[in-house]
Amino acid sequence: MNQDYRILLFYKYVEIPDAAALTAEHLQYCKELGIRGRILIADEGINGTLSGTFEQTEAYMTAMHANPLFSDLLFKIDPSDGHAFKKLFVRHKKELVTLRYDKKLNPHVDGGDRLNPKQFHEHLQRDDVIILDGRSGYEYDLGHFRGAIRPDLETFREFPEWIRNNLTEEHKDKPILTYCTGGIRCEMLTAVLKNEGFGNVYQLDGGIVTYGQDPEVQGRGFDGNCYVFDERVSVRINQTDEHVLVGTCHHCGTPTDKYINCADDTCHLQHLVCDECESEKRGYCSTDCETHDLAMSGSSV
C-alpha cells in the first residue's frame, strides 16, 4: 500500500552548546525514525532537508519543537510520491554555510531586512533595485528572478571577493535584494554585504521555496525552475501562466529543465541536457569525456 511522503526543508541560526554531541544523538534518532536526507549541525545552528512518510515527518517536527533550541523552528513542507533521498547524512560542520569570512557574523543581528513574498514582489517592480542571486551559477542557469545578477563564482565562500570586485560605491546607495533556495545563504550573504559597507540590503524571507508557495504571489517574476538538492533536482516556482523555461541544453541550446551528471566518473559535471542529446551523447558532457571514459574502461566507440 502506497504511503504519502513529505519533504521538509528547514534551518535555524541558534547557538548550540555541544553541537558534536547533538549531531551524534540526532543521527541515531533519525536512523530509528527511518527518515532520509541531509542535516548539518554546527555551533551556530542547524540546516537540513529530509524526506519521510507523513507520520515520520510529523514525529520529526514534534520532536524538534520539543527541544527548547528549536521550539520555533519553521518547516517548509512539500508533498512527495516517495523518498526524495537515497541515504541519510547527519554531519557536524564548522559552518552551516561555508564562508571562511575574516569576521564572525551573526546573521540575526548583522543580516539584511527580511521581506515576505508580497513585499519582495513589490520591490522587484522598482527600477532602482539590484537583484542579487545568492546561489551557485548552475542553480541560476536553471531558474532565477527576472533581471537578477548571476555572480560568476563556484562556491559561496567566493562571495566576499566577488562583492569587492563587482559592487562599487555607486551600488551602495541602491537597494539590494538577495534570494536563495530556502533563505539560509542570504541570511549570511546580507550580513557580509552590510559588513562590506552596503546598508540598504534585503533578503527574501524563506527563500524561493516560500515565494513559490505563497497563494497571493504564486511565484510571479521567477523564470525557469528552482534547483533543489534532492532526487527531484528541479521544482516549479512560478505557478502562473507566465512560467517559462530558461535552462538550455549544454549541447544544442534547446530549452530544458533536466540536469544530469557527466557519465565520466572523473568529471561528473552537472549540466543541463535535453532528452535527445542525453541519448545521443550517452550522458557525457563532451566528446573528450566520452573518449577518456571509454579509454579507461578499455572499450571503443
Buried (B, 14 or more C-beta within 10 A) or exposed (E): EEEEBBBBBBBBBBEBEEBEEBBEEBBEBBEEBEBBBBBBBBBBBBBBBBBBBEEBBEBBBEBBEEEEBBEEBBBBBBEBEEBBBEEBBBEBBEBBBEBEBEEEBEBEEBBBEBBBBEBBBEBBEEEEBBBBBBBBEBBBBBBBBBEBBBBEBEEBBBBBEBBEEEBEEEBBEBBBBBBBBBBBBBBBBBBBBBBBEBEBBBBBBBBBBBBBBBEEBBBBBBBBBBBBBBBBBBBBBBBEEEBEBBBBBBBEEBEBBBBBEBBBEEBEBBBBBBEEBBEEBEBBBBEEBBEBBBEEEEEEE
